[in-house]
Amino acid sequence: MFTRRTFLRSIGGVTAATALASISENGIDRVLAATRSVSDSPEKLAADESFWREIQQSFSVDRSIVNLNNGGVSPSPRVVQDAMARHLAYSNEAPVYTMWRVLEPQIEAVRQKLAASFGCDPEEMAITRNASEALEICIFGLDLKPGDEVLTTNQDYPRMLTSWRQRERREGIKLNLISFPVPPPSMDDLVSRFEKAITPRTRVIQLCHITNLTGQIFPVKRICQLGRERGIEVIVDGAHAFAHFPFKHADLDCDYYGTSLHKWLLAPHGTGFLYVRKSKIGKLWPLMAADKKQDIDIRKFEEIGTHPAANHNAIAEALTFHEGIGPERKAARLRYLKERWARRLEAQKGVRVLTPYDAQQSCGLALLSIDGMDHGKLGTHLWERHRILATPIEHDEFKGLRVTPNVYTTIGEIDVFCDAVEKALRSGLSA
């Protein structure tokens, strides 16, 4: 078991008071030292609150709020905030020099770090402002003709559906949506639904690596292979996947992948990346115009005009923080927090969790559904009465409350959430 004594011993050469003061300031070096001293398995360590307390102290979050809506955007640890502030201050000394000539070239080091983490060539990695921008580059950048069909699910992210529907209205392509139960009976079932929905006119498949509604993980590699065998382009929406649970590009074998980094990587708000297989770069148009000489250069997707270098440079600190914790440890902790609230609440009458417990199909994001409950009113009640943030989900086929803790979330906060929901079940939303 990891204890505070173990932690302090692991950073040898400093007093306890000095160590704890340093943790309070930013914590990254002490967190890294702590993780190096631990030999427990990720699953065993997931429940060790003494260990995770040191990670939690790296954040400057408001502890009067129980924030279980980290799926939208997460707070960054102090080390990331400090890096961004430092870069921004330097930028403003003389931006035409300090931002453009000194800081902007550092994007290449960030590109290399992100590519190494994702498992691809740096020349296939474009740094964007979010998953929406990354995916819209693909959505609007592929050449399609009237009558061509695009296949995705009715649980795809709303902005992506809006983008395809604009092409549908403007260019006469056709968007086809498939449905699937929550949770699905199997991964095979998900593959089968895509396969059966393919027509001779299908030119593009888009799918979520993990859905934003229920946290269902998809068998991405199998669906990519399905498309490749038929000459169909496959775009993967990884907005909620990268740095949420461990994987590499080889596990997906996709040609296009877009993600946000301000969710699970804890990077500065307004950061993301787009992966495009090198052989596909030349045929994909950028969202904003680029010179012809950039046709096969991944950087053509970064032509967005003046932008802050501080945001994308501080991604490097977020990667260091993430890798210091360890992707396996992080995923195990997120699954542990999910199971702590899900198992407890699902024991109550009329309560269901619409997310599989299988580690291959889910991680830290899950959907709570209560029979007869107005989940929008439940979300309002939890905020107004208990200062708890969670996300009401209203879909045509299901409804619920999305719960997304993160590494700074404490076991106590999970229990406060459970207590509040159980009270609402017993006494109603007016109590």
NORBELTA-V712670 format. One record per backbone hydrogen bond with DSSP energy under -1.0 kcal/mol. CO is the residue of the C=O (numbers start at 0). NH is the residue of the N-H. If there is no record, write none. Layout:
co->CO nh->NH
co->CO nh->NH
//
This chain:
co->2 nh->6
co->3 nh->7
co->4 nh->8
co->5 nh->9
co->8 nh->11
co->14 nh->18
co->15 nh->19
co->16 nh->20
co->17 nh->21
co->18 nh->22
co->19 nh->23
co->20 nh->24
co->21 nh->25
co->21 nh->26
co->26 nh->30
co->27 nh->31
co->28 nh->32
co->29 nh->33
co->30 nh->34
co->31 nh->35
co->34 nh->37
co->40 nh->44
co->41 nh->45
co->44 nh->47
co->46 nh->48
co->47 nh->51
co->48 nh->52
co->50 nh->53
co->51 nh->55
co->52 nh->56
co->54 nh->57
co->55 nh->58
co->57 nh->77
co->61 nh->64
co->65 nh->388
co->67 nh->403
co->76 nh->79
co->76 nh->80
co->77 nh->81
co->78 nh->82
co->79 nh->83
co->80 nh->84
co->81 nh->85
co->82 nh->86
co->83 nh->87
co->84 nh->88
co->85 nh->89
co->86 nh->90
co->87 nh->91
co->89 nh->92
co->93 nh->96
co->93 nh->97
co->94 nh->98
co->94 nh->99
co->96 nh->100
co->96 nh->101
co->97 nh->102
co->98 nh->103
co->102 nh->105
co->103 nh->106
co->104 nh->107
co->105 nh->109
co->106 nh->110
co->107 nh->111
co->108 nh->112
co->109 nh->113
co->110 nh->114
co->111 nh->115
co->112 nh->116
co->113 nh->117
co->114 nh->118
co->114 nh->119
co->117 nh->248
co->120 nh->123
co->121 nh->124
co->123 nh->275
co->125 nh->273
co->127 nh->271
co->129 nh->133
co->130 nh->134
co->131 nh->135
co->132 nh->136
co->133 nh->137
co->134 nh->138
co->135 nh->139
co->136 nh->140
co->137 nh->141
co->140 nh->284
co->144 nh->147
co->147 nh->173
co->148 nh->202
co->148 nh->203
co->149 nh->175
co->150 nh->205
co->151 nh->177
co->152 nh->155
co->156 nh->160
co->157 nh->161
co->158 nh->162
co->159 nh->163
co->160 nh->164
co->161 nh->165
co->162 nh->166
co->163 nh->167
co->164 nh->168
co->165 nh->169
co->166 nh->170
co->167 nh->171
co->171 nh->146
co->173 nh->149
co->175 nh->151
co->177 nh->153
co->185 nh->189
co->186 nh->190
co->187 nh->191
co->188 nh->192
co->189 nh->193
co->190 nh->194
co->191 nh->195
co->192 nh->196
co->198 nh->201
co->200 nh->148
co->202 nh->232
co->203 nh->150
co->204 nh->234
co->206 nh->236
co->208 nh->217
co->215 nh->210
co->217 nh->219
co->218 nh->222
co->219 nh->223
co->220 nh->224
co->221 nh->225
co->222 nh->226
co->223 nh->227
co->224 nh->228
co->226 nh->229
co->226 nh->231
co->227 nh->230
co->232 nh->204
co->234 nh->206
co->235 nh->257
co->236 nh->208
co->237 nh->240
co->237 nh->241
co->240 nh->243
co->240 nh->244
co->247 nh->250
co->248 nh->251
co->248 nh->252
co->254 nh->276
co->255 nh->235
co->256 nh->274
co->257 nh->237
co->258 nh->272
co->260 nh->266
co->261 nh->73
co->270 nh->260
co->271 nh->127
co->272 nh->258
co->273 nh->125
co->274 nh->256
co->276 nh->279
co->280 nh->283
co->290 nh->293
co->291 nh->294
co->293 nh->296
co->296 nh->299
co->297 nh->300
co->298 nh->301
co->301 nh->303
co->308 nh->312
co->309 nh->313
co->312 nh->315
co->313 nh->317
co->314 nh->318
co->315 nh->319
co->316 nh->320
co->317 nh->321
co->318 nh->322
co->319 nh->323
co->320 nh->324
co->321 nh->325
co->325 nh->329
co->326 nh->330
co->327 nh->331
co->328 nh->332
co->329 nh->333
co->330 nh->334
co->331 nh->335
co->332 nh->336
co->333 nh->337
co->334 nh->338
co->335 nh->339
co->336 nh->340
co->337 nh->341
co->338 nh->342
co->340 nh->344
co->341 nh->345
co->344 nh->347
co->347 nh->350
co->349 nh->370
co->351 nh->368
co->357 nh->360
co->360 nh->216
co->365 nh->402
co->366 nh->353
co->367 nh->400
co->368 nh->351
co->369 nh->372
co->373 nh->377
co->374 nh->378
co->375 nh->379
co->376 nh->380
co->377 nh->381
co->378 nh->382
co->379 nh->383
co->380 nh->384
co->381 nh->385
co->381 nh->387
co->382 nh->386
co->386 nh->65
co->388 nh->67
co->390 nh->401
co->392 nh->399
co->397 nh->394
co->399 nh->392
co->400 nh->367
co->401 nh->390
co->402 nh->365
co->403 nh->69
co->405 nh->408
co->409 nh->413
co->410 nh->414
co->411 nh->415
co->412 nh->416
co->413 nh->417
co->414 nh->418
co->415 nh->419
co->416 nh->420
co->417 nh->421
co->418 nh->422
co->419 nh->423
co->420 nh->424
co->421 nh->425
co->422 nh->426
co->423 nh->427
//
